[in-house]
Amino acid sequence: MRLKTRPRRHSAVLGMGSYRPRTTVSNEEIGATLRLGARWIESRSGIASRRFAAPDETVLSMAVAAGRRALDRAGVPADRVSRVIVATCSNQVRVPAVANAVARDLGVVNASGFDVNAACAGFCYALALASDAVSVGEADHVLVIGVERMRDIVDEHDKGTSFLFADGAGAAVVGPSAEPGIGPSVSGSDIDSVEAVRMSSLWGDYEEAPREGGATLRMNGMRVFRWAMADVLDGARLALTEAGVGVGDLAAFVPHQANERMLDILVAELGLPPSTVVARDIRETGNTSAASVPLALCRLVEEGTVRTGDPVLLLGFGAGLTYCGQVVLAP
């Protein structure tokens, strides 16, 4: 027997939206708790300020706000969305999936929904899933959201992570297109470094029973840095090759906003020309994990820094250690 399949088609990002929490926190404020100078924080990370979510700015409410704006800009009514995918690692409600609650609050009827947890690489993985779903005809329009409340899982006294992480949400609508708008995704993992970035109610082996207390993020920053400068760089080059895009053809590079010093090295090693715009959303937003790539890309689109149809390299990388990237055409 030969199984029936749907005809393949192209996919593209049709519109984007973001939500940035109301409260801006300066280096002076966060440095007072950590006993670190504001200039030291900025020199180490490139971050001048970040956004912290208030109690009423929940993972769900931020995801809904970003998703609604993305649908509006894409011109896609909620009832035409057939799948919702949410990338998050900080959601404290494990069941049900945030995606299903988003669908309910946006009035998305009869849509499938699920969450993805690949930490800082989550949005790019979710975007790849959305693109594939549209391409094979499983869904006509997919709402993809990266959302985090990182302050819920960061120890405010940890000098290695506290000044880095922040909150927010970014979203994209993926739908059918006459021409390819999302290139092949590339991904990889370093299974020998699964503990390099870890968040749980314990700090030890998976076999240990959870201890009392809330979830806390721990990170071996140097290990992540060395991995990013090797495997992640190779992944970025492969994403360009798979999409048939040369370094000189790129209009913009939107990597995970982990650390500005890391971004500078990635740009140099890739050999990006001065004409390529490099997203530096980290300066005012901080590291928002799964929300960082869509927030950074949305800013470039909103400011007109990239134009519709411009090729943009997206690259998410983080806990796992895992990475995912692809070239997309700006909506």
Buried (B, 14 or more C-beta within 10 A) or exposed (E): EEEEEEEEBBBBBBBBBBBBBEEBBBBEEBBEEBEBEBEEBBEBBBBBBBBBBEEEBBBBBBBBBBBBBBBEBBEBEBEBBBBBBBBBBBBEEEEEBBBBBBBBBBEBEEBBBBBBBBBBBBBBBBBBBBBBBBBBEBBBBBBBBBBBBBBBBBEEEBEBBBBBBBBBBBBBBBBBBEEBBBBBBBBBBBEEBBBBBBBBEBEEEEEEEEEEEEBBBBBBBEBBBBBBEEBBBEBBBBBBBBBEBEBEBBBBBBBBBBBBEBBEBBBEBBEBEEEBBBBBBBBBBBBBBBBBBBBBBBBBBBEEBBEEEBBBBBBBBBBBBBBBBBBBBBB
